[in-house]
């Protein structure tokens, strides 16, 4: 999954999608999902994920979209595969996300 590169077409699609959702009256929130260490280990350059996070933060700020992150620490054992939380992890993540959304008044 390395090297990490920003795809301008993908980024433009995100901007268009946020714009269209707002036009329809939808409140947009970005959510950074937890990632297991075993997934991060697939990067050739460990800094690739950090570059993604910077892009996410920058895009959220430029579009004035709240960015929510999980406050829970998840281990590889909380995932059933490289991207999906198990039932207990998903419940913790959902509860945390609900708390953050409530704090935003969403």
C-alpha positions, -999 to +999 in steps of 0.1 A: +000+000+000+030+022-003+041+047-014+012+069-002+002+095-028-026+120-029-049+115-058-062+149-070-093+133-085-102+115-053-097+147-033-118+167-058-145+140-054-145+145-016-149+183-021-177+178-045-194+153-022-192+176+008-205+205-012-235+185-026-243+171+009-243+206+024-265+218-005-290+192+005-289+203+041-268+174+054-243+181+082-210+166+072-185+151+097-152+133+089-144+103+110-109+089+112-114+052+117-090+031+140-063+012+121-046-019+135-009-020+138-007-050+115-022-028+087+002+000+093+031-025+091+021-030+054+034+005+045+068+006+030+073+039+048+058+042+083+054+079+077+028+072+049+000+070+074+011+102+090+009+119+056-026+106+052-036+120+086-022+154+077-041+154+045-073+145+064-067+173+089-060+198+062-090+189+041-113+190+071-100+224+081-102+238+045-138+225+042-147+235+077-158+200+085-154+186+120-129+157+122-136+131+148-111+105+160-115+075+182-103+082+217-101+045+223-068+026+219-074-005+198-050-034+194-047-059+166-069-082+188-098-058+184-100-064+147-114-094+128-092-085+098-070-057+086-098-031+087-129-042+106-133-040+143-148-070+161-182-067+179-168-054+212-144-030+195-172-017+172-194-012+202-167+008+220-160+028+188-197+036+183-202+047+218-172+070+216-183+084+183-218+090+197-204+109+226-183+131+202-213+137+179-234+147+209-208+171+220-210+187+185-248+189+188-253+165+159 
